[in-house]
Amino acid sequence: MTISTNTNKVSKWDAVWRGYRQRCPHCDSAPLFRVYLKPVERCTHCGENFGHICADDLPPYLTIVVVGHIVAPFFMLTDHLYNLSG
């Protein structure tokens, strides 16, 4: 399966790898996000349109899962072991 954009064809795995690195899946030159969890409307390098892609609630949900279920227990364990609360 390939993603057809403009005149270049990008393999699915190349596009996934570029997206994982938070780069444009088409040209691999520009960032996909302006700031944390705020995607760009279009690529500043090749002009690929990303405005129609809607992530909805998944990015904030994943952030809450990471912070609430992985990081927070370590803070509680540190407080329990070292009695930092007084």
N, CA, C and O atoms as CSV, one atom per row, in Angstrom:
chain,resi,resn,atom,element,x,y,z
A,1,MET,N,N,0.852,-1.190,0.000
A,1,MET,CA,C,0.000,0.000,0.000
A,1,MET,C,C,0.888,1.239,0.000
A,1,MET,O,O,1.865,1.296,0.747
A,2,THR,N,N,0.573,2.199,-0.800
A,2,THR,CA,C,1.336,3.436,-0.862
A,2,THR,C,C,0.405,4.618,-0.690
A,2,THR,O,O,-0.789,4.551,-0.980
A,3,ILE,N,N,0.979,5.683,-0.216
A,3,ILE,CA,C,0.247,6.939,-0.084
A,3,ILE,C,C,0.639,7.805,-1.260
A,3,ILE,O,O,1.816,8.113,-1.447
A,4,SER,N,N,-0.334,8.195,-2.048
A,4,SER,CA,C,-0.060,8.981,-3.239
A,4,SER,C,C,-0.316,10.454,-2.941
A,4,SER,O,O,-1.453,10.849,-2.680
A,5,THR,N,N,0.725,11.253,-2.979
A,5,THR,CA,C,0.601,12.692,-2.766
A,5,THR,C,C,1.426,13.394,-3.823
A,5,THR,O,O,2.562,13.013,-4.103
A,6,ASN,N,N,0.839,14.424,-4.406
A,6,ASN,CA,C,1.475,15.172,-5.488
A,6,ASN,C,C,1.979,14.202,-6.552
A,6,ASN,O,O,1.177,13.481,-7.146
A,7,THR,N,N,3.284,14.167,-6.805
A,7,THR,CA,C,3.813,13.257,-7.823
A,7,THR,C,C,4.624,12.133,-7.206
A,7,THR,O,O,4.951,11.168,-7.898
A,8,ASN,N,N,4.956,12.226,-5.933
A,8,ASN,CA,C,5.774,11.206,-5.284
A,8,ASN,C,C,4.895,10.175,-4.597
A,8,ASN,O,O,3.827,10.497,-4.076
A,9,LYS,N,N,5.362,8.924,-4.603
A,9,LYS,CA,C,4.686,7.874,-3.860
A,9,LYS,C,C,5.561,7.504,-2.672
A,9,LYS,O,O,6.762,7.271,-2.808
A,10,VAL,N,N,4.930,7.456,-1.505
A,10,VAL,CA,C,5.636,7.137,-0.276
A,10,VAL,C,C,5.066,5.825,0.237
A,10,VAL,O,O,3.848,5.666,0.312
A,11,SER,N,N,5.937,4.883,0.592
A,11,SER,CA,C,5.433,3.619,1.119
A,11,SER,C,C,4.763,3.850,2.465
A,11,SER,O,O,5.053,4.817,3.170
A,12,LYS,N,N,3.864,2.941,2.798
A,12,LYS,CA,C,3.129,3.057,4.058
A,12,LYS,C,C,4.084,3.070,5.244
A,12,LYS,O,O,3.908,3.860,6.171
A,13,TRP,N,N,5.085,2.211,5.223
A,13,TRP,CA,C,6.004,2.116,6.356
A,13,TRP,C,C,6.901,3.351,6.468
A,13,TRP,O,O,7.235,3.768,7.577
A,14,ASP,N,N,7.290,3.933,5.345
A,14,ASP,CA,C,8.050,5.188,5.397
A,14,ASP,C,C,7.198,6.299,6.004
A,14,ASP,O,O,7.685,7.083,6.819
A,15,ALA,N,N,5.919,6.365,5.606
A,15,ALA,CA,C,5.020,7.385,6.148
A,15,ALA,C,C,4.804,7.185,7.643
A,15,ALA,O,O,4.778,8.156,8.399
A,16,VAL,N,N,4.650,5.942,8.075
A,16,VAL,CA,C,4.471,5.659,9.502
A,16,VAL,C,C,5.728,6.047,10.278
A,16,VAL,O,O,5.636,6.658,11.342
A,17,TRP,N,N,6.902,5.695,9.748
A,17,TRP,CA,C,8.158,6.022,10.424
A,17,TRP,C,C,8.355,7.539,10.529
A,17,TRP,O,O,8.790,8.043,11.565
A,18,ARG,N,N,8.034,8.254,9.458
A,18,ARG,CA,C,8.154,9.716,9.476
A,18,ARG,C,C,7.162,10.326,10.463
A,18,ARG,O,O,7.505,11.254,11.195
A,19,GLY,N,N,5.938,9.809,10.483
A,19,GLY,CA,C,4.950,10.292,11.442
A,19,GLY,C,C,5.352,10.006,12.865
A,19,GLY,O,O,5.129,10.839,13.744
A,20,TYR,N,N,5.939,8.848,13.121
A,20,TYR,CA,C,6.436,8.504,14.458
A,20,TYR,C,C,7.492,9.499,14.912
A,20,TYR,O,O,7.570,9.837,16.093
A,21,ARG,N,N,8.302,9.964,13.974
A,21,ARG,CA,C,9.333,10.954,14.291
A,21,ARG,C,C,8.778,12.375,14.291
A,21,ARG,O,O,9.533,13.334,14.445
A,22,GLN,N,N,7.448,12.518,14.116
A,22,GLN,CA,C,6.749,13.804,14.118
A,22,GLN,C,C,7.196,14.707,12.972
A,22,GLN,O,O,7.319,15.922,13.128
A,23,ARG,N,N,7.435,14.091,11.831
A,23,ARG,CA,C,7.807,14.810,10.614
A,23,ARG,C,C,6.720,14.587,9.570
A,23,ARG,O,O,5.921,13.660,9.697
A,24,CYS,N,N,6.685,15.413,8.557
A,24,CYS,CA,C,5.712,15.279,7.473
A,24,CYS,C,C,5.854,13.911,6.811
A,24,CYS,O,O,6.952,13.558,6.382
A,25,PRO,N,N,4.769,13.128,6.715
A,25,PRO,CA,C,4.849,11.813,6.090
A,25,PRO,C,C,5.203,11.867,4.601
A,25,PRO,O,O,5.685,10.884,4.039
A,26,HIS,N,N,4.965,12.998,3.977
A,26,HIS,CA,C,5.237,13.122,2.539
A,26,HIS,C,C,6.698,13.478,2.255
A,26,HIS,O,O,7.371,12.784,1.493
A,27,CYS,N,N,7.184,14.556,2.867
A,27,CYS,CA,C,8.523,15.050,2.515
A,27,CYS,C,C,9.575,14.829,3.597
A,27,CYS,O,O,10.768,14.945,3.320
A,28,ASP,N,N,9.163,14.516,4.816
A,28,ASP,CA,C,10.081,14.280,5.940
A,28,ASP,C,C,10.923,15.512,6.269
A,28,ASP,O,O,12.019,15.381,6.814
A,29,SER,N,N,10.421,16.716,5.944
A,29,SER,CA,C,11.212,17.922,6.166
A,29,SER,C,C,10.648,18.842,7.241
A,29,SER,O,O,11.412,19.508,7.939
A,30,ALA,N,N,9.344,18.893,7.384
A,30,ALA,CA,C,8.722,19.851,8.298
A,30,ALA,C,C,8.043,19.118,9.456
A,30,ALA,O,O,7.656,17.958,9.315
A,31,PRO,N,N,7.898,19.789,10.592
A,31,PRO,CA,C,7.244,19.155,11.747
A,31,PRO,C,C,5.735,19.012,11.548
A,31,PRO,O,O,5.119,19.782,10.812
A,32,LEU,N,N,5.148,18.014,12.216
A,32,LEU,CA,C,3.708,17.794,12.163
A,32,LEU,C,C,2.961,18.603,13.213
A,32,LEU,O,O,1.748,18.782,13.100
A,33,PHE,N,N,3.660,19.097,14.234
A,33,PHE,CA,C,3.017,19.811,15.330
A,33,PHE,C,C,3.614,21.196,15.509
A,33,PHE,O,O,4.826,21.379,15.404
A,34,ARG,N,N,2.738,22.190,15.786
A,34,ARG,CA,C,3.201,23.543,16.115
A,34,ARG,C,C,3.761,23.544,17.523
A,34,ARG,O,O,4.889,23.976,17.762
A,35,VAL,N,N,2.959,23.056,18.447
A,35,VAL,CA,C,3.326,22.905,19.856
A,35,VAL,C,C,2.776,21.563,20.305
A,35,VAL,O,O,2.192,20.836,19.500
A,36,TYR,N,N,2.949,21.226,21.557
A,36,TYR,CA,C,2.501,19.936,22.085
A,36,TYR,C,C,1.018,19.716,21.817
A,36,TYR,O,O,0.187,20.517,22.243
A,37,LEU,N,N,0.681,18.641,21.118
A,37,LEU,CA,C,-0.682,18.221,20.780
A,37,LEU,C,C,-1.439,19.184,19.864
A,37,LEU,O,O,-2.659,19.065,19.751
A,38,LYS,N,N,-0.769,20.130,19.206
A,38,LYS,CA,C,-1.419,21.040,18.263
A,38,LYS,C,C,-0.841,20.800,16.868
A,38,LYS,O,O,0.246,21.289,16.560
A,39,PRO,N,N,-1.560,20.046,16.013
A,39,PRO,CA,C,-1.031,19.759,14.674
A,39,PRO,C,C,-1.079,20.978,13.760
A,39,PRO,O,O,-1.861,21.905,13.973
A,40,VAL,N,N,-0.234,20.956,12.748
A,40,VAL,CA,C,-0.238,22.017,11.740
A,40,VAL,C,C,-1.348,21.741,10.734
A,40,VAL,O,O,-1.770,20.596,10.572
A,41,GLU,N,N,-1.821,22.786,10.057
A,41,GLU,CA,C,-2.866,22.630,9.043
A,41,GLU,C,C,-2.297,22.050,7.746
A,41,GLU,O,O,-2.938,21.231,7.088
A,42,ARG,N,N,-1.086,22.484,7.391
A,42,ARG,CA,C,-0.428,21.964,6.194
A,42,ARG,C,C,1.078,22.049,6.379
A,42,ARG,O,O,1.582,22.845,7.172
A,43,CYS,N,N,1.774,21.222,5.641
A,43,CYS,CA,C,3.236,21.168,5.715
A,43,CYS,C,C,3.826,22.468,5.179
A,43,CYS,O,O,3.441,22.936,4.108
A,44,THR,N,N,4.744,23.037,5.914
A,44,THR,CA,C,5.370,24.288,5.482
A,44,THR,C,C,6.379,24.069,4.364
A,44,THR,O,O,6.765,25.027,3.694
A,45,HIS,N,N,6.816,22.832,4.146
A,45,HIS,CA,C,7.809,22.553,3.114
A,45,HIS,C,C,7.165,22.119,1.793
A,45,HIS,O,O,7.472,22.678,0.740
A,46,CYS,N,N,6.267,21.117,1.847
A,46,CYS,CA,C,5.697,20.590,0.592
A,46,CYS,C,C,4.233,20.984,0.389
A,46,CYS,O,O,3.696,20.775,-0.699
A,47,GLY,N,N,3.579,21.542,1.394
A,47,GLY,CA,C,2.200,21.986,1.255
A,47,GLY,C,C,1.144,20.914,1.453
A,47,GLY,O,O,-0.036,21.162,1.205
A,48,GLU,N,N,1.543,19.723,1.895
A,48,GLU,CA,C,0.582,18.637,2.145
A,48,GLU,C,C,-0.452,19.087,3.175
A,48,GLU,O,O,-0.095,19.641,4.215
A,49,ASN,N,N,-1.730,18.852,2.887
A,49,ASN,CA,C,-2.822,19.303,3.746
A,49,ASN,C,C,-3.089,18.279,4.847
A,49,ASN,O,O,-3.330,17.106,4.559
A,50,PHE,N,N,-3.047,18.721,6.117
A,50,PHE,CA,C,-3.358,17.866,7.259
A,50,PHE,C,C,-4.588,18.360,8.002
A,50,PHE,O,O,-4.948,17.788,9.030
A,51,GLY,N,N,-5.244,19.410,7.509
A,51,GLY,CA,C,-6.384,20.011,8.189
A,51,GLY,C,C,-7.588,19.096,8.291
A,51,GLY,O,O,-8.405,19.262,9.197
A,52,HIS,N,N,-7.723,18.134,7.388
A,52,HIS,CA,C,-8.870,17.233,7.403
A,52,HIS,C,C,-8.703,16.073,8.393
A,52,HIS,O,O,-9.661,15.340,8.642
A,53,ILE,N,N,-7.512,15.898,8.956
A,53,ILE,CA,C,-7.245,14.805,9.889
A,53,ILE,C,C,-7.611,15.260,11.296
A,53,ILE,O,O,-7.107,16.269,11.790
A,54,CYS,N,N,-8.486,14.506,11.924
A,54,CYS,CA,C,-8.957,14.860,13.268
A,54,CYS,C,C,-8.525,13.778,14.254
A,54,CYS,O,O,-8.905,12.616,14.104
A,55,ALA,N,N,-7.743,14.146,15.252
A,55,ALA,CA,C,-7.260,13.179,16.238
A,55,ALA,C,C,-8.231,13.024,17.402
A,55,ALA,O,O,-8.114,12.066,18.167
A,56,ASP,N,N,-9.172,13.926,17.555
A,56,ASP,CA,C,-10.162,13.905,18.635
A,56,ASP,C,C,-9.494,13.848,20.000
A,56,ASP,O,O,-8.659,14.694,20.320
A,57,ASP,N,N,-9.853,12.867,20.799
A,57,ASP,CA,C,-9.393,12.830,22.189
A,57,ASP,C,C,-8.236,11.879,22.438
A,57,ASP,O,O,-7.804,11.749,23.583
A,58,LEU,N,N,-7.716,11.211,21.423
A,58,LEU,CA,C,-6.659,10.226,21.653
A,58,LEU,C,C,-5.370,10.836,22.213
A,58,LEU,O,O,-4.853,10.295,23.190
A,59,PRO,N,N,-4.816,11.922,21.666
A,59,PRO,CA,C,-3.571,12.449,22.230
A,59,PRO,C,C,-3.682,12.855,23.702
A,59,PRO,O,O,-2.803,12.495,24.484
A,60,PRO,N,N,-4.730,13.593,24.117
A,60,PRO,CA,C,-4.828,13.897,25.549
A,60,PRO,C,C,-5.046,12.638,26.393
A,60,PRO,O,O,-4.537,12.546,27.510
A,61,TYR,N,N,-5.790,11.682,25.871
A,61,TYR,CA,C,-6.022,10.437,26.619
A,61,TYR,C,C,-4.705,9.706,26.841
A,61,TYR,O,O,-4.439,9.244,27.950
A,62,LEU,N,N,-3.879,9.594,25.808
A,62,LEU,CA,C,-2.591,8.925,25.958
A,62,LEU,C,C,-1.694,9.655,26.943
A,62,LEU,O,O,-0.959,9.021,27.700
A,63,THR,N,N,-1.745,10.980,26.940
A,63,THR,CA,C,-0.972,11.759,27.909
A,63,THR,C,C,-1.430,11.463,29.325
A,63,THR,O,O,-0.602,11.293,30.220
A,64,ILE,N,N,-2.737,11.399,29.541
A,64,ILE,CA,C,-3.270,11.103,30.872
A,64,ILE,C,C,-2.878,9.692,31.307
A,64,ILE,O,O,-2.548,9.475,32.473
A,65,VAL,N,N,-2.911,8.739,30.388
A,65,VAL,CA,C,-2.512,7.371,30.727
A,65,VAL,C,C,-1.058,7.327,31.161
A,65,VAL,O,O,-0.726,6.697,32.165
A,66,VAL,N,N,-0.193,7.991,30.412
A,66,VAL,CA,C,1.225,7.976,30.753
A,66,VAL,C,C,1.474,8.658,32.090
A,66,VAL,O,O,2.148,8.100,32.956
A,67,VAL,N,N,0.942,9.844,32.263
A,67,VAL,CA,C,1.190,10.588,33.501
A,67,VAL,C,C,0.483,9.944,34.689
A,67,VAL,O,O,1.069,9.803,35.762
A,68,GLY,N,N,-0.770,9.554,34.499
A,68,GLY,CA,C,-1.553,9.047,35.617
A,68,GLY,C,C,-1.249,7.633,36.024
A,68,GLY,O,O,-1.405,7.290,37.196
A,69,HIS,N,N,-0.821,6.799,35.107
A,69,HIS,CA,C,-0.639,5.395,35.421
A,69,HIS,C,C,0.808,4.924,35.438
A,69,HIS,O,O,1.095,3.838,35.942
A,70,ILE,N,N,1.699,5.698,34.911
A,70,ILE,CA,C,3.095,5.287,34.886
A,70,ILE,C,C,3.956,6.209,35.750
A,70,ILE,O,O,4.762,5.723,36.544
A,71,VAL,N,N,3.806,7.515,35.616
A,71,VAL,CA,C,4.652,8.459,36.337
A,71,VAL,C,C,4.177,8.677,37.768
A,71,VAL,O,O,4.995,8.695,38.688
A,72,ALA,N,N,2.870,8.842,37.976
A,72,ALA,CA,C,2.335,9.138,39.313
A,72,ALA,C,C,2.684,8.075,40.358
A,72,ALA,O,O,3.013,8.455,41.482
A,73,PRO,N,N,2.635,6.774,40.068
A,73,PRO,CA,C,3.024,5.798,41.092
A,73,PRO,C,C,4.462,5.958,41.574
A,73,PRO,O,O,4.750,5.695,42.742
A,74,PHE,N,N,5.365,6.383,40.702
A,74,PHE,CA,C,6.744,6.611,41.133
A,74,PHE,C,C,6.834,7.793,42.104
A,74,PHE,O,O,7.625,7.762,43.048
A,75,PHE,N,N,6.029,8.832,41.875
A,75,PHE,CA,C,5.989,9.943,42.820
A,75,PHE,C,C,5.451,9.491,44.170
A,75,PHE,O,O,5.980,9.873,45.214
A,76,MET,N,N,4.405,8.682,44.150
A,76,MET,CA,C,3.833,8.191,45.403
A,76,MET,C,C,4.808,7.258,46.117
A,76,MET,O,O,4.910,7.305,47.343
A,77,LEU,N,N,5.522,6.416,45.382
A,77,LEU,CA,C,6.511,5.526,45.972
A,77,LEU,C,C,7.652,6.322,46.597
A,77,LEU,O,O,8.110,5.992,47.691
A,78,THR,N,N,8.110,7.357,45.917
A,78,THR,CA,C,9.164,8.207,46.461
A,78,THR,C,C,8.711,8.879,47.753
A,78,THR,O,O,9.465,8.934,48.724
A,79,ASP,N,N,7.495,9.382,47.764
A,79,ASP,CA,C,6.960,10.009,48.970
A,79,ASP,C,C,6.862,8.996,50.109
A,79,ASP,O,O,7.138,9.333,51.260
A,80,HIS,N,N,6.477,7.780,49.803
A,80,HIS,CA,C,6.347,6.738,50.826
A,80,HIS,C,C,7.717,6.322,51.366
A,80,HIS,O,O,7.880,6.169,52.577
A,81,LEU,N,N,8.697,6.140,50.490
A,81,LEU,CA,C,10.009,5.676,50.902
A,81,LEU,C,C,10.821,6.736,51.635
A,81,LEU,O,O,11.544,6.411,52.576
A,82,TYR,N,N,10.716,7.992,51.225
A,82,TYR,CA,C,11.570,9.035,51.775
A,82,TYR,C,C,10.835,10.013,52.678
A,82,TYR,O,O,11.454,10.936,53.207
A,83,ASN,N,N,9.542,9.840,52.867
A,83,ASN,CA,C,8.739,10.693,53.757
A,83,ASN,C,C,8.999,12.173,53.510
A,83,ASN,O,O,9.400,12.900,54.419
A,84,LEU,N,N,8.768,12.616,52.275
A,84,LEU,CA,C,9.019,13.994,51.882
A,84,LEU,C,C,7.921,14.956,52.317
A,84,LEU,O,O,8.108,16.171,52.244
A,85,SER,N,N,6.779,14.441,52.769
A,85,SER,CA,C,5.654,15.309,53.108
A,85,SER,C,C,5.743,15.844,54.532
A,85,SER,O,O,4.836,16.553,54.967
A,86,GLY,N,N,6.751,15.547,55.239
A,86,GLY,CA,C,6.916,16.172,56.543
A,86,GLY,C,C,7.045,15.218,57.588
A,86,GLY,O,O,7.191,15.593,58.752
